[in-house]
Amino acid sequence: MITANKKNGENLAAQLRRKKLPHYYMSMGSVRLETDGNTWYVRQDPRVE
């Protein structure tokens, strides 16, 4: 996960693409990661102002 928007995270994204690694942008709000021991679940909650 890239915790920046596409404009600011492009350098890291390019590195991940070269290694053929998936990537996702998450720039606003809170990111939650949970696992049941086998599967990871990722959720992004919107930023509350």
MOQUIJO-V688270 format. One record per helix or strand. SS is the DSSP state (alpha for helix, beta for strand). FROM is the first residue (numbers start at 1). TO is the last residue. If there is no record, write none. Layout:
BEGIN
((SS/FROM/TO) (SS/FROM/TO))
END
This chain:
BEGIN
((beta/2/2) (alpha/6/18) (beta/25/25) (beta/30/35) (beta/40/45))
END
